């Protein structure tokens, strides 16, 4: 359960996560014993048991980094946890896109909101606001990938974008064409937000429109998890 950095740093991070949940009113058990768990998890021992009630809460694994994480292993744990109504498995790292508010896992955009934002991005394109359109489309695309991770019980919806993309691809949730497209668009996004010239932006918006529409059609057809 402990990865790089050091055990001391891991324990500090673990304490920080636990305190965040306690401040929100949850009952938190750090490194729970087998008999304290709400159901059998076999040989797996989570870092945190976070309880809303006796019948609802989170089983949490805390890692220092997304590097060298065996997502397949944690997907199996997530599937086991999901068999029990009211419980969810979370994989939290200090690189999380949502770190700082542990309720963010419940705040992924709904399909209707994603669709509304997609329509807004079309309006931005129509009036020539290409930079704003690209950023809007990127946010939609990232939201879609996080939604898919949640749907598929792959506990990576909190991961930073590149790690999210790579793990979705490795788990078969992005095709090779989708993966190649989104990774090329990551580079455009990085140049744009960091203040570099992006002469390819107009073409990138067209690519991003197509990708967002492709993912929206594919993932929304599956529905909520």
C-alpha positions in Angstrom: 0.0 0.0 0.0 3.0 2.3 0.2 4.7 3.6 -2.9 7.3 6.3 -3.5 7.8 8.8 -1.9 8.9 7.7 1.5 6.7 6.1 4.2 6.9 9.3 6.2 5.6 11.3 3.3 2.9 8.7 2.6 1.7 8.8 6.2 1.6 12.6 6.1 -0.5 12.5 2.9 -2.7 9.8 4.4 -3.3 11.9 7.5 -4.2 14.9 5.4 -6.8 13.0 3.4 -8.2 11.6 6.6 -8.5 15.0 8.2 -10.3 16.4 5.1 -13.0 13.7 5.4 -13.3 14.2 9.2 -13.8 17.9 8.7 -16.7 17.1 6.4 -18.4 15.0 9.1 -17.4 11.5 8.1 -16.3 8.8 10.4 -12.7 7.8 9.4 -10.8 4.7 10.3 -7.1 4.8 9.2 -5.7 1.4 8.1 -8.8 -0.5 9.2 -8.5 -4.0 10.5 -10.3 -6.8 8.6 -13.0 -6.9 11.2 -13.7 -3.2 10.9 -14.4 -3.4 7.2 -18.1 -3.5 6.1 -17.6 -6.5 3.9 -14.9 -9.1 2.9 -12.2 -7.7 0.7 -10.0 -10.8 0.8 -6.4 -10.1 1.3 -6.7 -6.4 0.4 -6.3 -3.9 3.2 -7.3 -0.3 2.3 -5.6 2.8 3.7 -8.9 4.4 4.8 -12.4 3.4 5.6 -14.6 6.6 5.3 -18.2 6.1 6.6 -21.2 8.2 5.9 -23.2 5.6 7.9 -22.9 1.9 8.6 -24.2 1.2 5.1 -22.5 3.9 3.0 -19.1 5.3 2.5 -15.7 4.9 0.7 -13.0 2.3 0.7 -9.8 4.4 -0.1 -6.3 3.6 -1.3 -3.9 6.5 -1.0 -0.8 6.6 -3.2 1.9 9.2 -3.5 1.9 9.2 -7.3 0.1 7.8 -10.3 3.3 6.2 -11.5 3.5 2.5 -11.5 0.0 2.0 -10.3 -1.6 -1.3 -11.3 -5.0 0.0 -12.4 -6.2 -3.5 -13.3 -5.7 -4.7 -9.8 -7.6 -1.7 -8.4 -10.3 -2.1 -11.0 -11.0 -5.5 -9.6 -11.2 -4.1 -6.1 -13.5 -1.3 -7.3 -15.8 -3.9 -8.9 -15.9 -5.9 -5.6 -16.8 -2.8 -3.7 -19.4 -1.7 -6.2 -21.3 -5.0 -5.5 -22.3 -3.5 -2.2 -24.9 -0.7 -2.4 -23.8 2.6 -0.9 -20.1 1.8 -1.1 -17.4 3.1 -3.5 -13.7 2.6 -4.0 -11.5 5.6 -4.5 -7.8 5.7 -5.5 -6.4 9.0 -4.4 -2.9 10.4 -5.2 -1.3 13.7 -4.5 -1.5 14.4 -8.2 -5.3 14.2 -8.3 -7.0 16.7 -10.5 -9.7 17.1 -7.8 -7.5 17.1 -4.7 -8.5 19.6 -2.0 -12.2 18.7 -2.1 -12.9 15.0 -1.4 -16.5 15.4 -2.6 -15.4 16.0 -6.2 -15.9 12.4 -7.1 -19.7 13.1 -6.8 -19.5 16.3 -8.9 -18.7 14.9 -12.4 -20.8 16.7 -15.0 -24.2 15.1 -15.8 -24.7 14.1 -19.4 -27.2 16.9 -19.9 -24.7 19.5 -18.7 -22.0 18.1 -21.0 -24.4 18.3 -23.9 -25.3 21.9 -23.0 -21.6 22.9 -22.9 -21.0 21.2 -26.2 -23.7 23.4 -27.7 -22.1 26.5 -26.1 -18.8 25.5 -27.7 -20.4 25.5 -31.1 -21.5 29.1 -30.5 -18.0 30.1 -29.6 -16.7 28.5 -32.9 -19.4 30.3 -34.8 -18.4 33.8 -33.6 -14.7 33.1 -34.1 -13.6 32.7 -30.5 -11.3 29.9 -31.3 -9.2 29.8 -28.1 -12.3 29.9 -25.9 -13.8 27.2 -28.1 -10.8 24.9 -27.8 -10.6 25.3 -24.0 -14.4 24.6 -23.7 -14.1 21.5 -25.9 -11.1 20.3 -23.9 -13.0 20.6 -20.7 -15.9 18.6 -22.2 -13.6 15.9 -23.6 -11.8 15.5 -20.2 -15.2 15.4 -18.4 -16.3 12.6 -20.8 -13.2 10.6 -20.1 -13.7 10.9 -16.4 -17.3 9.9 -16.7 -16.2 6.8 -18.7 -13.7 5.9 -16.0 -16.5 6.1 -13.4 -18.9 4.1 -15.6 -16.4 1.3 -16.1 -15.4 1.2 -12.4 -11.8 2.1 -13.2 -10.8 4.2 -10.2 -8.9 6.8 -12.2 -11.4 9.6 -12.7 -9.4 11.8 -10.3 -6.1 11.3 -12.2 -4.4 14.2 -14.0 -5.3 14.2 -17.7 -2.3 12.4 -19.3 -2.4 9.5 -16.7 -6.2 9.4 -17.2 -5.8 9.1 -21.0 -3.1 6.4 -20.8 -5.0 4.3 -18.4 -8.2 4.5 -20.3 -6.4 3.4 -23.4 -4.6 0.5 -21.6 -8.0 -0.6 -20.2 -9.5 -0.6 -23.7 -11.8 2.4 -23.2 -10.1 4.5 -25.9 -9.3 3.2 -29.4 -5.8 3.7 -30.8 -7.2 6.4 -33.1 -8.8 8.2 -30.1 -5.7 7.9 -28.0 -3.4 9.3 -30.7 -5.8 12.2 -31.3 -6.3 13.2 -27.7 -2.5 12.9 -27.0 -1.8 15.3 -29.9 -4.4 17.6 -28.5 -2.9 17.5 -25.1 0.3 19.1 -26.6 -1.8 21.8 -28.2 -3.7 22.5 -25.0 -0.4 22.7 -23.0 1.1 25.2 -25.5 -2.1 27.3 -25.4 -2.5 27.5 -21.6 1.2 28.1 -21.0 1.3 31.1 -23.3 3.0 29.7 -26.4 1.9 30.4 -30.0 -0.5 27.8 -31.3 -0.9 28.4 -35.1 -2.5 25.0 -35.4 -5.4 25.9 -33.1 -8.1 26.2 -35.7 -7.4 22.7 -37.0 -7.1 21.4 -33.5 -10.6 22.7 -32.7 -12.0 20.7 -35.6 -10.3 17.6 -34.3 -11.5 18.2 -30.8 -15.1 18.8 -31.9 -15.0 15.4 -33.7 -13.4 13.6 -30.7 -15.8 15.2 -28.2 -18.8 14.2 -30.3 -17.5 10.7 -30.8 -16.9 10.1 -27.1 -20.3 11.7 -26.1 -22.1 9.4 -28.5 -20.2 6.4 -27.4 -20.2 6.9 -23.6 -23.7 8.5 -23.1 -25.2 5.5 -24.9 -23.8 3.3 -22.1 -25.5 5.5 -19.4 -24.8 6.3 -15.8 -22.8 3.7 -13.8 
